């Protein structure tokens, strides 16, 4: 059951995370009762008192079953951006940056909740757009990983999720593209393909040697020919993936910022606010797809939930690499406002 709360004032007990597969321990008759009660409450708009009287249960029992329905994933309660608002924002982003789509998530105050909310709109998009035979090139990072953690039934059998960047021991399994690929394959259906190479190397010569390796080259060839790419946007902030991994020295990060670098895609190609490549300080050390290679992928989906990434997102949009942006409503509005403020006065006046 996938439904939205209609705004009744009756309090509902909060859900708490449960490990996958817990429903196996619930008796079949209990599952049936839980599902029917959830259906009456969310779709039939019956109150907990009505349901308790109808089924001969206590209010406490009904409350517990409703909470359990959410914990087990039987019910997914979501607040979405109104379609009129989302359509307006999407059209403005498409017109300004040449995007094919913009996936706009509702705003959440908590950072993790916001990441999950953006991940859900990406998962909805993939559920609609992926088909058997699709190939998805996958980057690393928390925003991409969150998509793999969404709930859903796998609907595909022959999709391929291929690593578009190498791995990093310090990232741990959850942050690596390989781990994300395996989880995406379970979530949507299909098979994962690993890139057997490190994500980061200390010098360009070693990177070039690894890129000539037959195994590495073959996997990246699969990624280059993908139908979709799922990538994050980096901002060189203290919490950015590359900074947390310790790939670059602090003075290198500061020098890059001073030179005007504001973000990166895939941790490989860096760019300034105008979207121009700026790889002279930090570039050439990450094994993965480059910007010019991603431009050949028909649907490059960039995911960024953090409000601190407004400048990096705007700059990434100006590279011309992105086809689809997934972010929050507040971020989308901030990006449009910042872009308008930074444009020459003549261009602003000429815009409807």
Rosetta blueprint (number, residue, H / E / L):
1 X L
2 X L
3 X E
4 X L
5 X L
6 X L
7 X L
8 X L
9 X L
10 X L
11 X L
12 X L
13 X L
14 X L
15 X L
16 X L
17 X L
18 X L
19 X L
20 X L
21 X L
22 X H
23 X H
24 X H
25 X H
26 X L
27 X L
28 X H
29 X H
30 X H
31 X H
32 X H
33 X H
34 X H
35 X H
36 X H
37 X H
38 X H
39 X H
40 X H
41 X H
42 X H
43 X L
44 X L
45 X L
46 X L
47 X L
48 X H
49 X H
50 X H
51 X H
52 X H
53 X H
54 X H
55 X H
56 X L
57 X L
58 X L
59 X H
60 X H
61 X H
62 X H
63 X H
64 X H
65 X H
66 X H
67 X H
68 X H
69 X H
70 X H
71 X H
72 X L
73 X L
74 X L
75 X L
76 X L
77 X E
78 X L
79 X L
80 X L
81 X L
82 X L
83 X H
84 X H
85 X H
86 X H
87 X H
88 X H
89 X H
90 X H
91 X H
92 X H
93 X H
94 X H
95 X H
96 X H
97 X H
98 X L
99 X L
100 X L
101 X E
102 X E
103 X E
104 X E
105 X E
106 X L
107 X L
108 X L
109 X L
110 X L
111 X H
112 X H
113 X H
114 X H
115 X H
116 X H
117 X H
118 X H
119 X H
120 X H
121 X H
122 X H
123 X H
124 X H
125 X H
126 X H
127 X H
128 X H
129 X H
130 X L
131 X L
132 X L
133 X L
134 X L
135 X E
136 X E
137 X E
138 X E
139 X L
140 X L
141 X L
142 X H
143 X H
144 X H
145 X H
146 X H
147 X H
148 X H
149 X L
150 X L
151 X L
152 X L
153 X L
154 X L
155 X L
156 X L
157 X L
158 X L
159 X L
160 X E
161 X E
162 X E
163 X E
164 X L
165 X E
166 X L
167 X E
168 X L
169 X H
170 X H
171 X H
172 X H
173 X H
174 X H
175 X H
176 X L
177 X H
178 X H
179 X H
180 X H
181 X H
182 X H
183 X H
184 X H
185 X H
186 X H
187 X H
188 X H
189 X L
190 X L
191 X E
192 X E
193 X E
194 X L
195 X L
196 X L
197 X L
198 X E
199 X L
200 X E
201 X L
202 X L
203 X L
204 X H
205 X H
206 X H
207 X H
208 X H
209 X H
210 X H
211 X H
212 X L
213 X L
214 X H
215 X H
216 X H
217 X H
218 X H
219 X H
220 X H
221 X H
222 X H
223 X H
224 X H
225 X L
226 X L
227 X L
228 X E
229 X E
230 X E
231 X E
232 X E
233 X E
234 X E
235 X L
236 X L
237 X L
238 X L
239 X L
240 X L
241 X H
242 X H
243 X H
244 X H
245 X H
246 X L
247 X L
248 X L
249 X L
250 X H
251 X H
252 X H
253 X H
254 X H
255 X H
256 X H
257 X H
258 X H
259 X L
260 X L
261 X E
262 X E
263 X E
264 X E
265 X E
266 X L
267 X L
268 X L
269 X E
270 X E
271 X E
272 X E
273 X L
274 X L
275 X L
276 X L
277 X E
278 X L
279 X L
280 X L
281 X L
282 X L
283 X L
284 X L
285 X L
286 X E
287 X L
288 X E
289 X L
290 X L
291 X H
292 X H
293 X H
294 X H
295 X L
296 X L
297 X L
298 X L
299 X E
300 X E
301 X E
302 X E
303 X E
304 X L
305 X L
306 X L
307 X H
308 X H
309 X H
310 X H
311 X H
312 X H
313 X H
314 X H
315 X H
316 X H
317 X H
318 X H
319 X L
320 X L
321 X L
322 X L
323 X L
324 X E
325 X E
326 X E
327 X E
328 X E
329 X H
330 X H
331 X H
332 X H
333 X H
334 X H
335 X H
336 X H
337 X H
338 X H
339 X H
340 X H
341 X H
342 X H
343 X L
344 X L
345 X H
346 X H
347 X H
348 X H
349 X H
350 X H
351 X L
352 X L
